Amino acid sequence: MDWVILLASGVLEAVWATALGRSDGFRRPWPTVVFVVASILSLVGLGIALHTLPTGTAYAVWTATGASLTVIWAMVTGTERASVAKVLLLGGIVVCVVGLKVLA
């Protein structure tokens, strides 16, 4: 169950990172509210997962999930240009994190 919570927290990391970018320096209220709520929930989930998961592995999974999904979302929505190199590098991140999970 902690792995599910950790992955959900990683998804929320992507949500808050995207909302932060759209908040225009905290001048837009709704993206700012989404950022605050998602970041709190993301950190709470990480904290819960750390009760049973190794800190280094859990943190790597959390950040890699959030970072990868943030970049993927930016490419899907057109705010960031997609390229073969980016897709391959994101795939490398995913493979490395899965490797950490397998070894944990």
Secondary structure as GFF3:
##gff-version 3
##sequence-region A 1 104
A	DSSP	alpha_helix	2	22	.	.	.	ID=ss1
A	DSSP	alpha_helix	29	49	.	.	.	ID=ss2
A	DSSP	alpha_helix	55	77	.	.	.	ID=ss3
A	DSSP	alpha_helix	84	103	.	.	.	ID=ss4
###
